[in-house]
Amino acid sequence: MNRLGKLRNWTATQRARREIEPTFVDGQITNGCIPMDDFAEAIYEELENAAVEFSTLWESGDMPVLKYDASFNEWRQKQIEECNTLRNERITCLLPWQVLRNLPGDRKKSDRLYFSQNSLPSCMGHSDAFAHHSTTLQLIARGASLIYAPFNPIVTWSITKGGSIRGGQSVSEMARGANVVGHFPEYVVGTDNQRVPNYKPHLEYAKKYQTGLLFLNFKGKELADEIIKCCAAGLGVAIGNGTAVSGCTIDSNGVKVATLRGSWAHATHFTGYRVVRGTEYIGWVNSHGPRYKSSDEGEPADMCWMNRAIVEQFVATASGYGPPYVVFPESIATLDTALYVKQKIPFPNNWRFS
């Protein structure tokens, strides 16, 4: 049986486990990410056992699962240094939403970036897709000859659930779907993320948008540090956790930061990095729609910033959902291989620099 066939070979018990009725709090589904259990653990182990050395990423055909190894750490440190130069010397902005706003029409299929999962418990699908969106845009700003094409997350998510759209999904099973199946761009299957479209004619095309994976198998402060480093390197991270974001506030540096209170079983993603008055922040993006308003810096209302202390508190419950994963996105490419996009990406108005 091929890898895609295995994804569809669900038993009745496995399907039922994932079809728990959604729980709503303040109108938002809060139980779409399934905590790690024996089945999800087995999927994670399957992926990790197939992982290859990070240095082979550029030699692979299909996007691989990658080992967390010395070559990854060395490569990531180099990316952090290069991204810091671009930010600190004001060469170009790497914030995904700023990149998208300033991309020429021939480098993007749509201006959609983040949006609501609405009435389905599909947060894991949206977390995964949004991490892919965010990383692709940052890579484009840094010179990758990719074309931005946002996904309809319901398709790959439902395939990993054997075709069901009831109940949630685990981190590791969504990761496997992103890696094996790939993703379905909205310009191919439409934007309706509440009903599964006729995707079967596009299964081969979805493989043009597979995700390379690297799991961050850490806990507590170590996990927080790893995620911050990945964001500083221009990478997106998909994560499931149990500590809820209840809103946002403006901190003493004038930055819109997340307020943590309550619990959920939910998946989101991290992207973006900044330093203000010596304080590091990374961006956190939800799939509950524009709930957090936009500050005078003009970031999407779907997201807030988190400083290191907030990140540590937020990820403290992540180990119960399985290791988060770093996204290495695949996309269709343009023939224009200029080092950077044609114009420098400006920083937002009122942007608070370090």
C-alpha positions as CSV (number, residue, x, y, z in Angstrom):
1,M,0.0,0.0,0.0
2,N,1.4,3.5,-0.9
3,R,1.7,6.3,1.6
4,L,-1.5,8.0,0.5
5,G,-3.4,4.7,0.7
6,K,-2.2,4.4,4.3
7,L,-3.7,7.7,5.2
8,R,-7.2,6.5,4.1
9,N,-6.9,3.1,5.8
10,W,-8.7,4.2,9.0
11,T,-10.5,1.7,11.3
12,A,-13.9,2.6,12.7
13,T,-12.4,3.1,16.2
14,Q,-9.8,5.5,14.9
15,R,-12.4,7.6,13.1
16,A,-14.8,7.7,16.0
17,R,-11.9,8.9,18.2
18,R,-11.7,12.0,16.0
19,E,-15.4,12.8,15.7
20,I,-16.1,14.2,19.1
21,E,-18.6,17.1,18.8
22,P,-17.0,20.5,18.9
23,T,-17.0,22.6,22.0
24,F,-17.7,26.3,21.7
25,V,-16.5,29.1,24.0
26,D,-17.5,32.7,23.1
27,G,-18.6,31.4,19.7
28,Q,-15.2,29.8,18.9
29,I,-14.4,26.1,18.7
30,T,-11.8,25.2,21.3
31,N,-11.3,21.4,21.0
32,G,-10.1,20.9,17.4
33,C,-6.6,19.6,18.3
34,I,-6.5,16.0,19.6
35,P,-4.0,15.4,22.5
36,M,-1.2,12.9,21.9
37,D,-2.4,9.3,22.3
38,D,-1.0,5.9,21.3
39,F,-2.1,6.3,17.7
40,A,-0.8,9.8,17.3
41,E,2.4,8.7,19.0
42,A,2.8,5.9,16.5
43,I,2.4,8.3,13.6
44,Y,5.0,10.6,15.1
45,E,7.4,7.7,15.5
46,E,6.8,6.6,11.9
47,L,7.7,10.0,10.7
48,E,10.8,10.4,12.9
49,N,12.0,6.9,11.8
50,A,11.9,8.1,8.2
51,A,13.7,11.4,8.9
52,V,16.8,12.2,6.9
53,E,19.8,14.4,7.8
54,F,18.9,18.0,7.5
55,S,21.7,18.6,5.0
56,T,20.0,16.4,2.5
57,L,16.9,18.7,2.2
58,W,18.1,20.2,-1.1
59,E,18.9,16.8,-2.6
60,S,15.5,15.2,-2.0
61,G,12.7,14.8,-4.6
62,D,9.6,14.8,-2.4
63,M,9.8,17.0,0.6
64,P,11.3,14.9,3.4
65,V,10.9,14.6,7.2
66,L,14.1,16.1,8.6
67,K,16.2,15.3,11.6
68,Y,17.0,17.9,14.2
69,D,20.8,17.7,14.0
70,A,23.9,19.7,14.0
71,S,23.6,20.7,10.4
72,F,20.1,22.1,11.1
73,N,21.4,24.2,14.0
74,E,24.3,25.5,11.9
75,W,22.0,26.4,9.0
76,R,19.4,28.0,11.3
77,Q,22.0,30.2,13.0
78,K,23.1,31.4,9.6
79,Q,19.5,32.2,8.7
80,I,19.1,34.1,12.0
81,E,22.1,36.2,11.2
82,E,21.0,37.0,7.7
83,C,17.4,37.8,8.8
84,N,18.8,40.1,11.6
85,T,20.9,42.0,9.0
86,L,17.8,42.5,6.8
87,R,15.8,43.7,9.8
88,N,18.4,45.7,11.7
89,E,19.8,47.5,8.7
90,R,16.3,48.2,7.4
91,I,17.1,46.4,4.1
92,T,13.7,44.8,3.7
93,C,10.8,43.8,6.0
94,L,10.1,40.0,6.4
95,L,6.7,40.2,8.1
96,P,4.5,37.9,6.0
97,W,1.6,40.3,5.8
98,Q,3.9,43.2,4.7
99,V,5.5,41.0,2.1
100,L,2.0,40.0,0.7
101,R,0.8,43.6,0.6
102,N,3.8,44.6,-1.5
103,L,4.2,41.6,-3.8
104,P,3.6,42.3,-7.4
105,G,0.6,40.5,-9.0
106,D,2.7,38.0,-10.9
107,R,4.2,36.7,-7.6
108,K,0.9,35.8,-5.9
109,K,-2.3,34.0,-6.7
110,S,-4.3,35.8,-4.0
111,D,-4.1,38.4,-1.2
112,R,-5.6,36.1,1.4
113,L,-3.3,35.2,4.2
114,Y,-5.1,34.2,7.5
115,F,-8.8,33.6,8.0
116,S,-11.3,31.9,10.3
117,Q,-11.9,28.2,10.5
118,N,-15.6,29.1,11.2
119,S,-17.8,26.2,12.4
120,L,-15.5,23.3,11.8
121,P,-12.9,22.0,14.4
122,S,-10.3,22.2,11.6
123,C,-7.7,24.3,13.6
124,M,-4.9,21.8,12.9
125,G,-5.5,22.1,9.2
126,H,-5.4,25.9,9.4
127,S,-2.4,26.0,11.7
128,D,-0.5,23.9,9.2
129,A,-1.6,25.8,6.1
130,F,-0.9,29.2,7.8
131,A,2.6,28.2,8.8
132,H,3.2,27.3,5.1
133,H,1.7,30.6,4.0
134,S,3.9,32.6,6.4
135,T,7.1,30.8,5.6
136,T,6.6,31.0,1.9
137,L,6.2,34.8,2.0
138,Q,9.3,35.2,4.1
139,L,11.3,33.1,1.7
140,I,10.0,35.1,-1.2
141,A,11.2,38.4,0.5
142,R,14.6,36.8,0.9
143,G,14.9,35.9,-2.7
144,A,13.2,32.5,-3.3
145,S,11.7,32.3,-6.7
146,L,8.4,31.1,-5.4
147,I,4.8,32.2,-6.1
148,Y,2.5,32.6,-3.2
149,A,-0.7,30.6,-3.4
150,P,-2.8,30.3,-0.3
151,F,-4.5,26.9,0.5
152,N,-8.0,25.8,1.4
153,P,-7.0,23.9,4.6
154,I,-10.1,21.7,4.7
155,V,-9.0,19.4,2.0
156,T,-5.7,18.0,3.4
157,W,-7.2,18.1,6.9
158,S,-10.2,16.0,5.8
159,I,-8.1,13.5,3.9
160,T,-6.1,12.8,7.1
161,K,-9.4,12.0,8.8
162,G,-10.5,9.5,6.1
163,G,-12.8,12.0,4.5
164,S,-14.6,13.1,7.7
165,I,-15.1,16.8,8.7
166,R,-16.3,16.0,12.2
167,G,-14.0,16.3,15.2
168,G,-10.4,17.4,15.3
169,Q,-7.0,16.1,14.4
170,S,-3.7,15.5,16.1
171,V,-0.4,17.4,15.4
172,S,1.4,14.3,14.0
173,E,-1.4,13.1,11.8
174,M,-1.8,16.6,10.2
175,A,2.0,16.7,9.8
176,R,1.9,13.5,7.9
177,G,-0.8,14.7,5.6
178,A,1.1,17.9,4.8
179,N,4.2,15.9,4.0
180,V,2.6,13.1,2.0
181,V,-0.5,14.6,0.4
182,G,0.6,18.2,0.1
183,H,-1.9,21.1,-0.1
184,F,-4.7,22.3,-2.3
185,P,-4.5,26.0,-3.4
186,E,-7.6,28.0,-3.3
187,Y,-7.2,29.0,-6.9
188,V,-7.7,25.3,-7.7
189,V,-10.4,24.1,-5.2
190,G,-12.0,27.4,-4.1
191,T,-12.1,29.2,-0.8
192,D,-15.1,27.5,1.0
193,N,-13.4,25.9,4.0
194,Q,-16.7,24.5,5.4
195,R,-17.3,21.9,2.7
196,V,-14.9,19.5,1.0
197,P,-14.7,20.3,-2.7
198,N,-14.0,17.8,-5.5
199,Y,-10.3,17.5,-4.9
200,K,-9.5,14.1,-6.5
201,P,-8.6,15.5,-9.9
202,H,-6.0,17.7,-8.2
203,L,-4.3,15.1,-6.0
204,E,-1.1,15.1,-8.1
205,Y,-1.1,18.9,-8.3
206,A,-1.3,19.1,-4.4
207,K,2.1,17.4,-4.4
208,K,3.6,20.6,-5.7
209,Y,2.8,22.0,-2.3
210,Q,4.1,19.4,0.1
211,T,5.7,20.4,3.4
212,G,9.1,19.3,4.6
213,L,8.9,18.7,8.4
214,L,11.2,19.0,11.3
215,F,9.8,18.2,14.7
216,L,10.8,20.2,17.8
217,N,10.8,17.4,20.4
218,F,11.5,19.7,23.4
219,K,9.5,20.8,26.5
220,G,9.1,23.9,28.6
221,K,11.7,26.6,28.3
222,E,13.8,24.6,25.8
223,L,10.8,24.4,23.4
224,A,10.1,28.1,23.8
225,D,13.7,28.9,22.9
226,E,13.6,26.6,19.9
227,I,10.5,28.2,18.5
228,I,11.9,31.7,19.0
229,K,15.0,30.7,17.1
230,C,13.0,29.3,14.3
231,C,10.9,32.4,14.0
232,A,14.1,34.5,14.1
233,A,15.3,32.4,11.1
234,G,12.2,33.1,9.1
235,L,10.5,29.8,9.7
236,G,6.9,29.1,10.7
237,V,6.0,26.5,13.4
238,A,2.7,24.7,13.8
239,I,1.7,23.8,17.3
240,G,-1.1,22.3,19.4
241,N,-1.5,23.2,23.1
242,G,-3.9,23.5,26.0
243,T,-3.2,27.1,27.2
244,A,-5.7,29.5,25.8
245,V,-5.3,33.1,24.5
246,S,-8.2,35.1,25.8
247,G,-7.4,38.4,24.2
248,C,-4.7,41.0,23.9
249,T,-3.3,44.1,25.5
250,I,-0.6,46.7,24.7
251,D,2.5,46.3,26.8
252,S,5.0,48.9,28.1
253,N,6.9,48.8,24.7
254,G,3.7,49.6,22.8
255,V,3.5,46.1,21.3
256,K,0.1,44.3,21.1
257,V,0.7,41.1,23.1
258,A,-1.5,38.0,23.8
259,T,-3.3,37.6,27.1
260,L,-3.3,34.0,28.4
261,R,-6.2,32.7,30.4
262,G,-8.2,29.5,30.4
263,S,-7.7,26.3,28.5
264,W,-8.5,24.8,25.1
265,A,-7.3,21.9,22.8
266,H,-6.3,24.0,19.9
267,A,-3.7,24.4,17.1
268,T,-2.1,27.7,16.0
269,H,1.2,28.8,14.6
270,F,4.1,31.1,15.2
271,T,5.8,33.3,12.7
272,G,7.8,36.6,12.6
273,Y,10.4,38.0,15.0
274,R,11.2,41.4,16.4
275,V,13.1,43.1,19.2
276,V,11.8,46.2,20.9
277,R,13.9,47.9,23.6
278,G,15.8,44.7,24.1
279,T,12.7,42.5,24.4
280,E,12.3,39.7,21.9
281,Y,8.8,39.0,20.5
282,I,7.5,36.4,18.1
283,G,4.2,36.5,16.2
284,W,1.4,34.1,17.1
285,V,-1.5,33.6,14.7
286,N,-4.9,32.0,15.4
287,S,-7.6,30.8,13.1
288,H,-10.6,32.3,14.9
289,G,-10.8,35.3,12.7
290,P,-10.0,39.0,13.4
291,R,-10.5,38.9,17.2
292,Y,-7.6,40.9,18.4
293,K,-8.0,44.1,16.5
294,S,-5.1,45.8,14.7
295,S,-2.7,48.1,16.5
296,D,-1.2,51.3,15.0
297,E,1.4,49.0,13.5
298,G,-1.2,47.5,11.1
299,E,-0.6,43.7,11.8
300,P,-3.5,41.4,11.0
301,A,-6.2,41.2,13.6
302,D,-5.9,37.4,13.6
303,M,-2.6,37.6,15.6
304,C,-0.7,39.0,18.6
305,W,2.9,39.1,19.6
306,M,4.3,37.1,22.5
307,N,7.5,37.9,24.5
308,R,9.6,35.1,25.8
309,A,7.8,34.8,29.1
310,I,4.4,34.5,27.4
311,V,5.8,32.0,24.9
312,E,7.1,29.9,27.8
313,Q,3.7,29.9,29.5
314,F,1.9,29.2,26.3
315,V,4.0,26.2,25.2
316,A,4.0,24.6,28.7
317,T,1.1,22.4,27.8
318,A,2.3,21.6,24.2
319,S,4.0,18.3,25.2
320,G,0.5,16.8,25.7
321,Y,-0.2,17.3,22.0
322,G,3.0,16.1,20.5
323,P,6.1,17.9,19.2
324,P,5.3,21.0,17.2
325,Y,6.8,21.0,13.7
326,V,8.9,23.5,11.6
327,V,7.6,24.0,8.1
328,F,9.8,23.9,5.0
329,P,7.3,24.8,2.2
330,E,7.2,23.7,-1.4
331,S,5.5,25.9,-4.0
332,I,5.4,26.5,-7.7
333,A,8.1,28.9,-8.9
334,T,8.6,31.8,-11.1
335,L,11.2,32.0,-13.9
336,D,12.3,35.3,-12.5
337,T,15.3,34.3,-10.3
338,A,16.3,37.8,-9.2
339,L,17.9,37.7,-5.7
340,Y,15.1,39.8,-4.1
341,V,11.6,40.8,-5.1
342,K,11.8,43.8,-7.4
343,Q,11.1,46.4,-4.7
344,K,12.2,46.5,-1.1
345,I,9.4,45.5,1.3
346,P,8.7,48.5,3.5
347,F,8.3,48.3,7.2
348,P,4.8,49.1,8.6
349,N,4.0,52.7,9.5
350,N,4.6,53.3,13.2
351,W,6.8,50.2,13.4
352,R,8.6,50.1,16.7
353,F,12.2,49.2,16.0
354,S,14.7,47.9,18.5
